[in-house]
Amino acid sequence: MPVRKHIFDILEAGQRNTPLARATDVALMALISLNVIAVILESVPELEKTYQAQFYAFEVFSVLVFTVEYALRLWSCVDNDHDSRFRHPVWGRLRYSVTPMALIDLLAILPFYLAVFFAIDLRVLRALRLLRIFKLTRYSSAVTLLLDVLREEFRPILAAVFISTLLALIAANLAFLAEHHAQPDKFRTIPDAIWWAIITMTTVGYGDIVPVTPFEKIIGGVVSIIGIGMIALPVGLFASGFAAALHRRKVIYKDMVDRALAGGILTAEDEKRLERTRKQLDIEEEDAEEIFANEIQRRRGRSDVCPHCGKPLALHDTPAPPE
């Protein structure tokens, strides 16, 4: 196998089929986690002053590792057999460099090089370094599932956010008209009223701004009641999106089990492939075993399987007829 293809198989998601690839994943995840911890500890003045040299040495080491990782990913992306967009040696790498994960990899190392050539506030630099935590999304199937749900439910969620924003603006304008003269220090501007509307809609209620006029109290009550439903709407969309995404993953796994059983014999290679797929799709072992058992029963044509849901029916011993 060419070196570049081997590097791609080690680094890219979905290719974790060798001990070296899994060890690389674990090492990079550990380094990312330690970087996040280091950024947090550096914010403590006593620790920063005492261990400044150690923090800087660890930062240099981390940037070196992340830079090599980014360069290797950029170099080997042309060997992606599953996506033809990156095949071209020049345009393919340019397309890869603007993908979300590649941009996250770049942001993980960019603050260090910016600090070398430009004078940047250390607080800003520390905040930018904290973006390295997003590199963990490459290795988390749960985060991948979340991003998939966001992508699929983007339009409904955007519509819910738009309606909520419209409601907040209407409530803020009414609050400003009703309370500006009664509380000029609290409802000084419409942005101040927007702050009150958002806190009221989310039922947080800090208590820093409280309506005093009867009309505004009525508006506040209406906004609170409507706001509960409007804020809960995106949560419902997320929940339904997660359920649909998990169902699709189980369908994908079921199709793979069906193909593996098509020949009548499940080989050791088929078992390894199914196990890799199960882990990649983040399917529980119990669910995978149930899918596998249902497929076997379906192929055998047994009558103890529900024709609607595919789950095995409870078996009861038939009592012997009386003699």
Salt bridges, closest charged atoms under 4 A:
ASP9 OD1 - LYS5 NZ 3.61
GLU12 OE2 - ARG73 NH1 3.22
ASP25 OD2 - ARG16 NE 2.42
GLU42 OE1 - ARG129 NH2 2.69
GLU48 OE2 - ARG126 NH2 3.47
GLU59 OE1 - ARG129 NE 3.25
GLU59 OE2 - ARG132 NH2 2.77
GLU69 OE2 - ARG73 NE 2.97
GLU69 OE1 - LYS135 NZ 3.03
ASP79 OD2 - ARG4 NE 2.75
ASP81 OD2 - LYS5 NZ 2.75
ASP83 OD2 - ARG85 NH2 2.74
ASP105 OD2 - ARG73 NE 3.91
ASP105 OD1 - LYS135 NZ 2.75
ASP105 OD2 - ARG138 NH2 2.27
ASP121 OD2 - ARG123 NH2 2.95
ASP148 OD1 - ARG151 NH1 2.88
GLU152 OE1 - ARG248 NH2 2.39
ASP192 OD2 - ARG188 NE 3.99
ASP258 OD1 - ARG298 NH2 2.84
ASP258 OD1 - ARG299 NH2 2.75
ASP270 OD1 - ARG273 NH1 2.88
GLU275 OE2 - ARG278 NH2 2.79
GLU285 OE2 - ARG278 NH2 3.84
ASP287 OD2 - LYS250 NZ 3.62
GLU295 OE2 - LYS254 NZ 3.25
GLU295 OE1 - ARG298 NH2 2.97
ASP304 OD2 - ARG302 NH2 2.39
